[in-house]
Amino acid sequence: MIEAIQNAHDLAMGADERVVVMGQDVGYFGGVFRCTAGLQKKYGKTRCFDAPISELGIVGTAIGMAAYGLRPCVEIQFADYMYPGYDQIVSEAARLRYRSAGEFTCPLVIRMPTGGGIYGAQTHSQSPEALFTHVAGLKTVIPSNPADAKGLLLAAIEDPDPVIFLEPKRLYNGPFDGHHDRPVVPWKKHEAGEVSPDYYTVPLGKAATRREGSDLTILSYGTMVHVALAAVEELGVDAEVIDLRTLIPLDKPAIVESVRKTGRCLIVHEATLTSGYGAELAAVVQRECFYHLEAPIERVAGWDTPYPHAGEWDYFPGPNRVAAAIKAVMEA
Amino acid sequence: MTEANDRLPLSLTVPEPDVRPGGQPDFSHVRIPQAGEIRRPAIDEDPENMRDLAFGIIRVLDRDGNAVGPWAGSLSPEELRDGLRHMMTLRAYDARMLVAQRQGKTSFYMQHLGEEAVSCAFQRVLNKGDMNFPTYRQAGLLVAAGYPLVKMMCQVYSNDGDSARGRQLPVFYSSKENGFFSISGNLATQYVQAVGWAMASAIMRDTKIAAAWIGDGSTAESDFHAALVFASTYKAPVVLNIVNNQWAISTFQGIARGGSGTFAARGHGFGIPALRVDGNDYLAVHAAGAWAAERARRNLGPTVVEYVTYRAAGHSTSDDPSGYRPKQESEAWPLGDPILRLKGYLIAIGEWSEERHVQAEAEIADTVVRAQKEAEAIGTLQSGRRPSPKDMFEDVYAEMPPHLVEQRQQAGY
């Protein structure tokens, strides 16, 4: 997935000289996760460069660049480090178009690695997507595989509004089904690891059905799509697994059509439960599918605690917890 | 407004280090004052009259192993031998933990190689009750305070002996008793908290002071600037330490420093006196730290102290510096190795010998290995006695709210 993201940057910068890349360690070194490797060498140090350690500075200057007419695509080294830039994201980037009635706009992409599974503890594991989806004016994207990551990132860079692009870091080097004690599978052995070298976009606001089924609908995104698929296979239920890919805008028709068909719904995310994005999804399903529901909507999410180091796998909502929730939905 | 159409196009400045991998490291342009050259102002000197101190480098140990100049003489030979042992212990501890990480006994580690003098010497200027707000590269504060190595190792292993219940990343220690505030991990956030802690001491008419810690790179965070404003306005009894080890992961210090000349000089915009010190000189770190601490204790307010040092190792076990700087750069660094320099001085004054050094190395190695065996007998990240998953739900609040009680039950505890 790292190569796909790097390649998306490369193609975007090659196609449009307004695309600039900035962030901590992204220049000469190519990023701590290598997502910007080689870009400075290819496009020069005024189009891909290291930023001081100031997330406020990175986001704030990127807003200024976007308002000028550039297409900045900036990296926050970990989503957990985003908070110093949060005021700039929420009060400025998200509202610039609105408050100036379109006189000034902010075509900006803010990338950040998200989620756990790498023993990163409380400062390198968070999933803050709900802090963005709650803000009017932001789009929020979270891919689950390399092919989508590339197409969604190119779509995000083309988008006229600010896009938060969350990259599940546990998926950088391969799909992860939550079985942390099993060998790591590289992307090249996975069908979605095939990435076309061409410029293509995956539209924002379109979900993907990863598995068709009739027993229940599982709504998920990012790493947890793979965990959900593993739990489904292990239980042998005929579940429909939907990968939302974009949280805002949300592909409501895909959700509604599926849940009306299956009559049961489970929502799975890694972020903490309370006020998580799953609550929004549950509200949508309740409103749109109430008369088709045969069981209460269930949620599997991270516990409402900070992410612990030693207890990584007690915290991570792995396939066993997903399987237990599937049974609960099926037996209700 | 006039039309600006007859101007030459602008161009963006992006600073770069002088040398990249493949190049020959060259620090000949770095001006290093002679040991003893920098003056020592009176403790109550007006900050306006000591601006020069932010641009030199206070040094005590010269190349021949003599302690010279107005900053010399703050420590006795016995204290210096302790200091040498602390630095040697920290280095031996780092080496063992680095190997333990490579063996999979923990997930991550950060070493101090080349920077041992900064935290080991500074701890000796503090009194019981003072509080450090450290970053992840000041474990010497704990070593020099006599905090047990086995407790540090239990933290690194996230085992059942870790007083923070395995919740934090390795090296994020915490010990209130030893004046070591719990490390956040988010950069610069605690710099401003140190100022607040110091303000509280003044509000309560206490005598304690605080020490804030930050790296060169993180001075770019707004928290650093907020800390300086508050410290300046309220004359907080705090030492504002900046460890300039030249590198923020792959980013050289010029990116955070910009056009300001030195990091110490950042204090001037806030009217805060600033010292710049040879961070690889145990005696200089101690003397400058003691000067700043005394200033705080006399209610004269904050001091910025920049320690000029070099991060000889990678940022962490996740980092390989050969990708962004020449491999020989650390050897070319002109301020030398802090342990060798202090050792040379003690030998020169007849208070140490090669034989005693070899013996001390063996004793320290033995102490570290014994502590490691003791810690591993409890457990490592992957084996032995580990914190119960039940603990995960504790301490989120003083009293566990009903929704967490429910989730803990769901988790099976």
Chai-1 contact restraints between the chains, C-beta under 6 A:
chainA,res_idxA,chainB,res_idxB,connection_type,confidence,min_distance_angstrom,max_distance_angstrom,comment,restraint_id
A,D25,B,I249,contact,1.0,0.0,6.0,A-B,restraint_1
A,D25,B,S250,contact,1.0,0.0,6.0,A-B,restraint_2
A,D25,B,T251,contact,1.0,0.0,6.0,A-B,restraint_3
A,Y28,B,Y324,contact,1.0,0.0,6.0,A-B,restraint_4
A,F29,B,S250,contact,1.0,0.0,6.0,A-B,restraint_5
A,F29,B,G323,contact,1.0,0.0,6.0,A-B,restraint_6
A,F29,B,Y324,contact,1.0,0.0,6.0,A-B,restraint_7
A,K45,B,V14,contact,1.0,0.0,6.0,A-B,restraint_8
A,T46,B,L12,contact,1.0,0.0,6.0,A-B,restraint_9
A,F49,B,V14,contact,1.0,0.0,6.0,A-B,restraint_10
A,D50,B,T251,contact,1.0,0.0,6.0,A-B,restraint_11
A,D50,B,I255,contact,1.0,0.0,6.0,A-B,restraint_12
A,P52,B,A220,contact,1.0,0.0,6.0,A-B,restraint_13
A,P52,B,I255,contact,1.0,0.0,6.0,A-B,restraint_14
A,P52,B,A256,contact,1.0,0.0,6.0,A-B,restraint_15
A,I53,B,L187,contact,1.0,0.0,6.0,A-B,restraint_16
A,I53,B,G217,contact,1.0,0.0,6.0,A-B,restraint_17
A,I53,B,S218,contact,1.0,0.0,6.0,A-B,restraint_18
A,I53,B,A220,contact,1.0,0.0,6.0,A-B,restraint_19
A,I53,B,E221,contact,1.0,0.0,6.0,A-B,restraint_20
A,I53,B,A248,contact,1.0,0.0,6.0,A-B,restraint_21
A,S54,B,A220,contact,1.0,0.0,6.0,A-B,restraint_22
A,S54,B,E221,contact,1.0,0.0,6.0,A-B,restraint_23
A,L56,B,S222,contact,1.0,0.0,6.0,A-B,restraint_24
A,Y119,B,S107,contact,1.0,0.0,6.0,A-B,restraint_25
A,A121,B,Q168,contact,1.0,0.0,6.0,A-B,restraint_26
A,A121,B,L169,contact,1.0,0.0,6.0,A-B,restraint_27
A,T123,B,G185,contact,1.0,0.0,6.0,A-B,restraint_28
A,T123,B,N186,contact,1.0,0.0,6.0,A-B,restraint_29
A,W303,B,Q407,contact,1.0,0.0,6.0,A-B,restraint_30
A,T305,B,M392,contact,1.0,0.0,6.0,A-B,restraint_31
A,T305,B,F393,contact,1.0,0.0,6.0,A-B,restraint_32
A,T305,B,V396,contact,1.0,0.0,6.0,A-B,restraint_33
A,P308,B,R167,contact,1.0,0.0,6.0,A-B,restraint_34
A,P308,B,M392,contact,1.0,0.0,6.0,A-B,restraint_35
A,H309,B,S158,contact,1.0,0.0,6.0,A-B,restraint_36
A,H309,B,G166,contact,1.0,0.0,6.0,A-B,restraint_37
A,H309,B,Q168,contact,1.0,0.0,6.0,A-B,restraint_38
A,H309,B,L169,contact,1.0,0.0,6.0,A-B,restraint_39
A,A310,B,S158,contact,1.0,0.0,6.0,A-B,restraint_40
A,A310,B,G166,contact,1.0,0.0,6.0,A-B,restraint_41
A,A310,B,R386,contact,1.0,0.0,6.0,A-B,restraint_42
A,A310,B,P387,contact,1.0,0.0,6.0,A-B,restraint_43
A,G311,B,P389,contact,1.0,0.0,6.0,A-B,restraint_44
A,G311,B,M392,contact,1.0,0.0,6.0,A-B,restraint_45
A,D314,B,P389,contact,1.0,0.0,6.0,A-B,restraint_46
A,D314,B,M392,contact,1.0,0.0,6.0,A-B,restraint_47
